[in-house]
Amino acid sequence: MKPNRILFAASASLATMLIFSCGNHDHEEPWILSLSSGSVAGLSSSSSVRSSSSRVILSSSSEDENLYSSSEDENLSSSSDGGLVACGLYVACPSSSSSAEETSSSSSLAQCGGKLYIPPDERCENGVIETKCGIGWFVAAANQKCGENDVVMTKCGEDGWYNAANQECGENGVVMTKCGNLLYDKSDVNLRCHNSVIETKCGEDSWYDATDEELKCKSKSGVVKTKCGKGWITLDQFCFEGSGVDKCGLRKEEFDPALYECRDYSKIYLKSKVKDAANKAYEAVLIGKQTWMAENLNYNVSGSKCYNNSASCDIYGRLYDWNAAKNGSTCPSGWHIPSNAEWDELMSAVAGTGIAGAGIAGTLLKAAEHWDATRPYVGTDDYGFSALPGSYGKEEDGDFYFSVKPGSTGNWWSADARNSNNAYYWYIEANDSGMYNPSGSKSLLFSVRCVKD
């Protein structure tokens, strides 16, 4: 195998195309080698050759009106194995023993609008050559490129590039990024997208929606303020009857400061304790839109008992059968035993709705003390509800006894009956983080919490 002649031709779609022929004893065919920017590629109807640094494909061609023939091959040199060195690239010629499988036409160049392209990394769409980029395609002629993570990027201005999926090219070649239904300059350190709202920086650490007429930035102090009545208040306050009231830690509830006060950073207590018919006073807390007693009821009525008839009622409160709990005079005046819906509202206010909320409500509502410390789930009492483990009691064959000693479980009646013999209740255990809502016999003795009407 040896080189016979070299032909040169220009191509509109490729930077340079070298066309030459390789001859042997049996045949002489012209071949095309195309050189494009940053790569070496070509077309072969009968053979292809690959190298470690670039893809070199030789193509048989019988017609090319633009060929320029030369009898000189001063720029070519032969190698020991019969190949050619052209422009510093080694190109091997096919041997006469190449099989049909080795001379497949699968790598043939195709034409798109009169220009050549190389499948499968390129394709023709509506007469335009597109190049593969990850799972997408880009058009180099339209100022597009394949960016990081195989994302198609389009040129914007002199140096910018944008992703059309969530960006646009704005005025003066500034790349604008989508935020909700609006666009902003992401490169501006004084702007950010938060919860689909474009926010403006205020001071060192604060941000606000500058389009909201109810908000403003006090530039000297770097504090964001919101409108309240005729004045302005800070964001760690809420507006109550035209005046600013300090929020209780991170709590979202708004409350009448004449009735409630914030204690222990995050607990909103009723200022005046609630009293039962025996004049015993109880702490109460605001949780969401409800006000709950923060202690188990300890009012002595028929159908209620203390654990082992001892002074434990002073800590855990009394235990009541369902009929005693439902007695209208058991809870203080203006308060009542909560329904399932009201218990569920409490659970949702502290932990969220559904199974996820039920799975952590117990830990958030448990008192920080009086629970069995050897159990794994310690209460955090985030809202001041202070759920206490009063256990439960039951009566069988005329004898009354307590099933479990205080410290391991807390059970509270619901106002909702399941049927004539059973009613719903809610319970929390020392070895669990959840809060659950089964039903049981109305004769069982459970604790009672009252909620404000």
Backbone hydrogen bonds, N-H to C=O, Kabsch-Sander energy under -0.5 kcal/mol:
donor,donor_aa,acceptor,acceptor_aa,energy
2,K,23,G,-1.5
4,N,21,S,-1.6
5,R,21,S,-0.8
6,I,70,S,-0.7
7,L,19,I,-5.1
8,F,68,Y,-1.9
9,A,17,M,-1.8
11,S,14,L,-0.6
16,T,35,L,-2.6
17,M,9,A,-1.2
18,L,33,L,-4.5
19,I,7,L,-3.0
19,I,17,M,-0.5
20,F,31,W,-2.6
21,S,5,R,-2.1
22,C,29,E,-1.2
23,G,2,K,-1.8
24,N,27,H,-2.1
29,E,22,C,-1.2
31,W,20,F,-5.2
32,I,59,S,-1.4
33,L,18,L,-5.1
34,S,41,A,-1.2
35,L,16,T,-3.8
36,S,34,S,-0.5
36,S,39,S,-1.4
39,S,36,S,-2.0
41,A,34,S,-2.1
47,S,58,L,-0.7
48,S,102,E,-0.6
49,V,56,V,-1.7
51,S,54,S,-1.6
56,V,49,V,-0.9
56,V,54,S,-0.6
57,I,55,R,-0.5
59,S,32,I,-1.0
61,S,30,P,-1.1
67,L,64,D,-1.6
68,Y,8,F,-2.0
69,S,67,L,-0.6
70,S,6,I,-0.7
76,L,73,D,-1.4
77,S,85,V,-0.7
79,S,83,G,-1.5
82,G,79,S,-1.7
84,L,91,V,-3.0
85,V,77,S,-1.5
86,A,84,L,-0.6
86,A,89,L,-2.7
89,L,86,A,-2.2
91,V,84,L,-2.9
91,V,89,L,-0.5
98,S,95,S,-1.5
103,T,99,S,-1.1
104,S,101,E,-0.8
108,S,105,S,-1.4
110,A,117,Y,-2.2
112,C,115,K,-3.2
115,K,112,C,-1.2
117,Y,110,A,-2.2
121,D,118,I,-0.5
122,E,118,I,-0.8
123,R,130,E,-2.4
125,E,123,R,-0.6
125,E,128,V,-2.9
128,V,125,E,-1.3
130,E,123,R,-3.1
131,T,138,F,-3.1
132,K,121,D,-2.7
133,C,136,G,-3.3
136,G,133,C,-2.8
138,F,131,T,-2.5
140,A,138,F,-0.6
142,A,139,V,-1.4
143,N,140,A,-1.4
144,Q,139,V,-1.1
145,K,153,M,-2.6
147,G,145,K,-0.7
147,G,151,V,-3.2
150,D,147,G,-1.1
151,V,148,E,-0.8
153,M,145,K,-2.9
154,T,162,Y,-2.6
155,K,143,N,-2.9
156,C,160,G,-3.2
160,G,156,C,-1.4
162,Y,154,T,-2.4
164,A,162,Y,-0.7
166,N,163,N,-1.6
167,Q,163,N,-1.5
168,E,176,M,-2.6
170,G,168,E,-0.7
170,G,174,V,-3.3
173,G,170,G,-1.1
174,V,171,E,-1.2
176,M,168,E,-3.1
177,T,184,Y,-3.2
178,K,166,N,-2.8
179,C,182,L,-3.1
182,L,179,C,-2.0
184,Y,177,T,-2.3
186,K,184,Y,-1.0
188,D,185,D,-1.8
189,V,187,S,-0.7
191,L,188,D,-1.9
192,R,199,E,-1.8
194,H,192,R,-0.6
194,H,197,V,-2.9
197,V,194,H,-1.3
199,E,192,R,-3.1
199,E,197,V,-0.6
200,T,208,Y,-3.5
201,K,190,N,-2.2
202,C,206,S,-3.5
206,S,202,C,-1.4
208,Y,200,T,-1.9
210,A,208,Y,-1.0
212,D,209,D,-1.8
213,E,211,T,-0.7
215,L,212,D,-1.9
216,K,225,K,-2.1
218,K,216,K,-0.5
218,K,223,V,-2.9
219,S,217,C,-1.3
221,S,218,K,-0.6
222,G,218,K,-2.2
223,V,218,K,-1.3
225,K,216,K,-3.0
226,T,233,I,-3.3
227,K,214,E,-2.4
228,C,231,G,-3.0
231,G,228,C,-2.4
233,I,226,T,-3.0
235,L,224,V,-0.9
237,Q,234,T,-1.4
238,F,245,V,-2.6
240,F,238,F,-0.6
240,F,243,S,-3.3
243,S,240,F,-1.4
245,V,238,F,-2.7
247,K,236,D,-2.5
249,G,247,K,-1.1
251,R,248,C,-2.3
259,L,256,D,-1.9
260,Y,256,D,-2.5
261,E,269,Y,-2.3
263,R,267,K,-3.1
266,S,264,D,-2.0
267,K,263,R,-2.3
268,I,266,S,-0.5
269,Y,261,E,-2.4
269,Y,267,K,-0.8
270,L,284,A,-2.7
271,K,259,L,-3.4
273,K,271,K,-0.6
274,V,282,Y,-2.0
276,D,280,K,-2.1
279,N,276,D,-2.1
282,Y,274,V,-2.7
285,V,292,W,-2.7
286,L,268,I,-3.0
287,I,285,V,-0.5
287,I,290,Q,-3.0
290,Q,287,I,-2.0
292,W,285,V,-2.7
292,W,290,Q,-0.5
293,M,450,C,-2.3
294,A,283,E,-3.4
297,L,448,V,-2.9
300,N,298,N,-0.5
301,V,299,Y,-0.8
304,S,301,V,-1.4
305,K,319,L,-2.4
309,N,306,C,-2.4
310,S,307,Y,-1.9
313,C,310,S,-0.9
314,D,311,A,-2.0
315,I,312,S,-1.5
316,Y,312,S,-2.9
317,G,313,C,-1.6
318,R,297,L,-1.7
319,L,305,K,-3.1
320,Y,446,F,-3.5
321,D,303,G,-2.0
322,W,442,K,-2.2
325,A,321,D,-2.3
326,K,322,W,-2.2
327,N,323,N,-0.7
327,N,324,A,-0.6
330,T,327,N,-2.2
331,C,327,N,-0.6
335,W,332,P,-1.9
336,H,451,V,-2.1
343,W,339,S,-2.3
344,D,340,N,-2.7
345,E,341,A,-1.9
346,L,342,E,-1.9
347,M,343,W,-2.5
348,S,344,D,-2.5
349,A,345,E,-2.1
350,V,346,L,-1.5
351,A,347,M,-2.3
352,G,348,S,-1.6
357,G,353,T,-1.0
358,A,354,G,-2.1
359,G,355,I,-1.8
360,I,356,A,-0.5
360,I,357,G,-1.3
361,A,357,G,-1.6
362,G,433,S,-0.9
363,T,433,S,-1.7
364,L,360,I,-1.6
365,L,361,A,-1.7
366,K,362,G,-1.8
367,A,387,A,-2.5
372,D,407,G,-2.9
375,R,372,D,-1.6
377,Y,430,A,-1.3
378,V,376,P,-0.9
380,T,363,T,-2.6
381,D,363,T,-0.9
381,D,366,K,-0.8
382,D,364,L,-1.1
383,Y,364,L,-0.7
384,G,381,D,-0.7
387,A,365,L,-3.1
390,G,388,L,-1.7
391,S,409,T,-2.6
392,Y,404,V,-0.6
393,G,445,L,-1.6
394,K,401,Y,-2.6
396,E,399,D,-2.8
399,D,396,E,-2.3
401,Y,394,K,-2.6
403,S,392,Y,-1.3
404,V,392,Y,-0.8
407,G,389,P,-1.3
408,S,405,K,-0.9
410,G,428,I,-2.8
411,N,391,S,-0.5
412,W,426,W,-2.8
413,W,447,S,-1.8
414,S,424,Y,-2.2
415,A,338,P,-2.1
418,R,422,N,-2.2
419,N,422,N,-2.0
423,A,440,G,-2.5
424,Y,416,D,-2.5
425,Y,438,P,-2.1
426,W,412,W,-2.7
427,Y,436,Y,-2.1
428,I,410,G,-2.3
430,A,408,S,-2.7
432,D,429,E,-1.1
435,M,358,A,-2.0
436,Y,427,Y,-2.1
440,G,423,A,-2.6
442,K,421,N,-2.5
444,L,441,S,-1.6
445,L,393,G,-3.0
446,F,320,Y,-2.7
446,F,444,L,-0.6
447,S,411,N,-2.3
451,V,336,H,-2.7
452,K,291,T,-2.9
453,D,334,G,-3.0
